[in-house]
Amino acid sequence: MNNERELLMIPGPTIVSPRVLRALAKPVLSHVSGEFVTGYAEALTLQKKIFGTTGTPFLLAGSGTLGMEAAIANLMEKGDKVLCVENGYFGEKWEEIVETHGGVVDRLRFNWGDPVDIKQIKEKLDTNEHKLFTVEHVDTSTGIANPIDKIGQLRKNTDALYIVDSVCGMGGMPVKMDQWNIDYCLTGSQKALGAPPGISNFCLNDKAWNAVENRKTPPTDYYVNLKKWKPIMDKPLGYFATPATGLVLGMLEALRIIDEEGLEARWKRHETYAKAFLAGIEALGTTNFPAKGYNAHTLSVPKIPEEWDDAKMRSIMYNKYGVIIAGGLGKLGGKTVRVGHMGNDTMNDLIATMAAMESALAEMGHVDDPGKAVGAMMKVFIKS
Ligand SMILES: Cc1ncc(COP(=O)(O)O)c(C=O)c1O
């Protein structure tokens, strides 16, 4: 297999536009050069627009997990109670971060793939015991999208800060941070933003920033102390720690691509991708793992019937067709596969992926009528 032509269709990292690759290939700039400082400032401005906020943006070297940890390290203090709303692997990950920083977890756990119950979240928040509450926008383990807009309505009647992990949503599905009362929202570069891994993007609104300013105890972390970084985010000419100059400029190009496409158009395109992929997998005789109507637009998580060998299917897809998809995560291993369709992926990429999946299944004796799934997908694209 010529690995320069592999089709990377996992739910992050995703395929990166040649425009971003060209930006990454430029000679390294000084972090105080005019070109870099101007570029960093532009990236921060575009980030705010994409997050739908007038708050404070942070764009730092790191991965999505850094944005999760920065929320807890800065907004929470030892002994604070945190409500973790969970319906998948990444929702559960918050517990460990909260405990690492000395917080008290109040877990509200739903079955993986089931929608969260807003009434139960309200009951918890009505106790007024929580410093913050965490919600996944899209949980990449199951492919579910949680209604972060509706959950945001609850924030009006509580002092608890609303933290949203949109690592697998931002740039592919609507996120309106200010309109939806989200106090802290985070994402990462390698998913629907369409840049390589290595950048952590997050924003705080004024309420969250006030919480950082008015802590009773100083943060116990140094690199992730947001007060140290804030002057750089306000004016990227200063120095706290060397920024990842190349990655920042790669991210800038990715953010420009999003801005040029327009958020509404980009969200619509992802919605079409999700619909098309679902039509394809239903033609294969299966469906998506999450509860009907809660499917994310950035990835699909088809259920694998018992008689299918998902490892064999993925191996044929890769070795014969050069298409890479991901296996099920954690307890969904062997029961699902995960296909990313986000960022700058094209219809062409999706058609090739479905064709590879359908061909592999036909070769394995599970599909009698190859072409049906690709055809179902094409019908959605033709109408779009
Ligand atoms: C929903 C979600 N949250 C958080 C993370 C963690 O991000 P990272 O792996 O970039 O640290 C991921 C990673 O896939 C994710 O999908």
The ligand as an ORCA input file, in Angstrom:
! r2SCAN-3c Opt
* xyz 0 1
  C     -14.902     13.934     23.016
  C     -13.452     13.913     23.333
  N     -13.033     14.572     24.408
  C     -11.742     14.604     24.749
  C     -10.797     13.949     23.987
  C      -9.380     14.004     24.392
  O      -8.656     14.692     23.437
  P      -7.130     14.405     23.131
  O      -7.006     12.968     22.772
  O      -6.823     15.319     21.999
  O      -6.368     14.742     24.369
  C     -11.189     13.241     22.854
  C     -10.224     12.511     22.035
  O     -10.536     11.805     21.124
  C     -12.561     13.243     22.517
  O     -12.987     12.596     21.442
*
